[in-house]
Amino acid sequence: MSTFLNQLIYGLADGSILALAALGFVLIYKATGVINFAQGEFLLVGAYTFYTAFVVLQLPLIAAALVGVLVAILIGVVVERFILRPMVGENPISIIMVTIGLSALLNALVQAFYGTSPKSQPKILPTGSIDLLGATVPINRLLAIVIAAVVLTAFTIFFRRSRHGIAMRAVADDQQAAMTMGISVRRIFALAWALAAVSALIAGVLVGDISAVDQNIAAFGLLVFPVVILGGLDSVPGTIVGGLVIGLLQQFTGGYLDPGLATVIPYIALVLILLVRPYGIFGETRIERV
Amino acid sequence: MAATATGIHHRTYVSELRLRATRSEYFRLGLLTVLLLVLPFVLDNYWLSQVNLILIAVIGAVGLNILVGYTGQISLGQGGFMAVGAYSSAIFADRIGLPTPLAIIGAVLLSAAVGTFFGLPGLRLKGLYLAIATLASQMIIEFVIRRWTWLTEGQGYLNVDRFEVFGFKVGARAVFEQQWYWILLILAALTVISARNLFRTGLGRSFMAVRDQDIAAEAIGVNVARVKLTAFAISSGFVGLAGALTAHYSEVVSWEKFTLDVSILYLAMIIVGGLGSIAGAVYGAIFMTLLPEVIRQVANAMSSSVPFLTDQLPAVRNATFGLVIILFLIIEPRGLDRIWQRMKEYIRFWPFRY
């Protein structure tokens, strides 16, 4: 029972971080129709900017977080303006490849400036563990779940209530109709990339805190795909469900069956979902006409 | 001033179907043939090994371009299909003891079958979804190879015997690269010629119809499901050939040579060279294989003034790789092939702009 509970907490923690990473991915896909293969590198860059501000520049926690957010917004906007905007109207293959190129570039830049060895960063979340129903559960994992939940709720409220959130949904629904309503589609695209970079920053810092600040953070980028396919490529609630399911699936497979299989099980699930229900649980079914 | 052709005007279907229409095209073909024949006698062993790698890459890139560039089915599973070719060829040749040519043919057929299987999701999915599905196939093939200990007898890699065909055995170090050059050149040339001819047939044309608009293609009587699977099979067959040749040429097979990075490298080749162009795939293979080498040379030349370049060589290489992909897609999405055509036109019309 206690192992089960432990696995559950670890799985939920991984899953909620995955959900955060997937949120950025879905934001970009929903608003701009771009599949972003560089999402993992956004996590990586976020974690390293925070590390630079917090450890190298010795800024206080709040200031470091603020620097992280500003840099993330800047990167998001710059990427949208100079890399994705020239690609508007190109075929999906080219757009996928440009984000793959971006991911190689960002990864290499981080490697060039920080090297490949893990960086030591003082823990932000408390590291102790508490007894919960006979299982020892690390506090930082529990807090990671809470933080992810708060951020995801905040984003959901933003989409439902705020002006910009509603404008984003309008653009996602129909770009031309949104334009006639006086919404600046360009600004919405920039906003989507900036928000995606910010949610990736939060996810990246959380991963860096509960494991380590190193190149492996980028591996979350590919795991985003099973999550979004399960939840539906264009669904925000889908990322939460998908993230938690994939996180738990990985953790339980690793714990009860085979740790090696745990790395590939999300992709097996991905293929099965694609064969049975390609639009995911919450995704919108698109009907194609000539 | 001599009269200049203003364009090529075909008057019969036969002339339109010809691969080469003008005298200068024959001239360039002759020049290329002479260059290829002279190459092994001019280059030293090191550069010849680079050329051999290029020839293998040409086969793989042409194979991928059939699927991605001509049929419009994006595949991130290239590395996995190459791995299938490499491992099966190595096992057929060394463990079952088939003669090498038979082993390679077997490997090609097996890769085609595996490619068709992983192409099945392509019947329901397209574009972005298919990219994600093939990404999963890459991960699954990689996992199977790493964990299936019977394949590698638990060592994680396979040794392959020296290449031997009809009693002729590739020699030792001094002539090794040169003899491989001829083998690979013949196979690469056959690949290029057959791919080029494939798109003059009805089957090849139906690939392009599916790429341009699959629903319309279906309306004019193209069996889209069959065409997509055939494209996966043909493409994976060539890719498997490239994998098998990698195995026999390098004489050791390990899964690290067939990761997702390889899939991305090959996609980069056909993007840089030009999607939907056989010549483009060849240019891309040359460009992307030589790029790391050029970067190394430049970094070494500048090591005294900018030591950062040599210290961080792998990172610099990856950054350039990413930058090249991004710049090509933004500046010239149709790749080197289009740049070459524009250069030809510029010279032809000179001193006029058009």
HADDOCK unambig.tbl for C-alpha pairs under 7 A between the chains (distance, minus, plus):
assign (segid A and resid 86 and name CA) (segid B and resid 330 and name CA) 6.20 0.50 0.50
assign (segid A and resid 87 and name CA) (segid B and resid 330 and name CA) 6.52 0.50 0.50
assign (segid A and resid 92 and name CA) (segid B and resid 127 and name CA) 6.15 0.50 0.50
assign (segid A and resid 92 and name CA) (segid B and resid 128 and name CA) 6.73 0.50 0.50
assign (segid A and resid 93 and name CA) (segid B and resid 74 and name CA) 6.35 0.50 0.50
assign (segid A and resid 94 and name CA) (segid B and resid 329 and name CA) 6.70 0.50 0.50
assign (segid A and resid 98 and name CA) (segid B and resid 325 and name CA) 6.56 0.50 0.50
assign (segid A and resid 98 and name CA) (segid B and resid 326 and name CA) 5.26 0.50 0.50
assign (segid A and resid 98 and name CA) (segid B and resid 329 and name CA) 6.70 0.50 0.50
assign (segid A and resid 101 and name CA) (segid B and resid 322 and name CA) 4.04 0.50 0.50
assign (segid A and resid 101 and name CA) (segid B and resid 323 and name CA) 6.53 0.50 0.50
assign (segid A and resid 101 and name CA) (segid B and resid 325 and name CA) 5.40 0.50 0.50
assign (segid A and resid 101 and name CA) (segid B and resid 326 and name CA) 5.64 0.50 0.50
assign (segid A and resid 102 and name CA) (segid B and resid 322 and name CA) 5.89 0.50 0.50
assign (segid A and resid 102 and name CA) (segid B and resid 326 and name CA) 6.90 0.50 0.50
assign (segid A and resid 104 and name CA) (segid B and resid 318 and name CA) 6.13 0.50 0.50
assign (segid A and resid 104 and name CA) (segid B and resid 319 and name CA) 6.29 0.50 0.50
assign (segid A and resid 104 and name CA) (segid B and resid 322 and name CA) 4.89 0.50 0.50
assign (segid A and resid 105 and name CA) (segid B and resid 318 and name CA) 6.53 0.50 0.50
assign (segid A and resid 105 and name CA) (segid B and resid 319 and name CA) 4.39 0.50 0.50
assign (segid A and resid 105 and name CA) (segid B and resid 322 and name CA) 4.60 0.50 0.50
assign (segid A and resid 105 and name CA) (segid B and resid 323 and name CA) 6.25 0.50 0.50
assign (segid A and resid 108 and name CA) (segid B and resid 315 and name CA) 4.65 0.50 0.50
assign (segid A and resid 108 and name CA) (segid B and resid 316 and name CA) 6.79 0.50 0.50
assign (segid A and resid 108 and name CA) (segid B and resid 318 and name CA) 5.49 0.50 0.50
assign (segid A and resid 108 and name CA) (segid B and resid 319 and name CA) 5.01 0.50 0.50
assign (segid A and resid 109 and name CA) (segid B and resid 315 and name CA) 6.81 0.50 0.50
assign (segid A and resid 109 and name CA) (segid B and resid 319 and name CA) 6.50 0.50 0.50
assign (segid A and resid 111 and name CA) (segid B and resid 315 and name CA) 5.91 0.50 0.50
assign (segid A and resid 112 and name CA) (segid B and resid 312 and name CA) 5.85 0.50 0.50
assign (segid A and resid 112 and name CA) (segid B and resid 315 and name CA) 5.28 0.50 0.50
assign (segid A and resid 225 and name CA) (segid B and resid 132 and name CA) 6.91 0.50 0.50
assign (segid A and resid 264 and name CA) (segid B and resid 139 and name CA) 6.62 0.50 0.50
assign (segid A and resid 264 and name CA) (segid B and resid 140 and name CA) 6.46 0.50 0.50
assign (segid A and resid 264 and name CA) (segid B and resid 143 and name CA) 6.82 0.50 0.50
assign (segid A and resid 267 and name CA) (segid B and resid 136 and name CA) 5.06 0.50 0.50
assign (segid A and resid 271 and name CA) (segid B and resid 133 and name CA) 6.15 0.50 0.50
assign (segid A and resid 271 and name CA) (segid B and resid 136 and name CA) 6.72 0.50 0.50
assign (segid A and resid 275 and name CA) (segid B and resid 121 and name CA) 6.40 0.50 0.50
assign (segid A and resid 290 and name CA) (segid B and resid 215 and name CA) 6.74 0.50 0.50
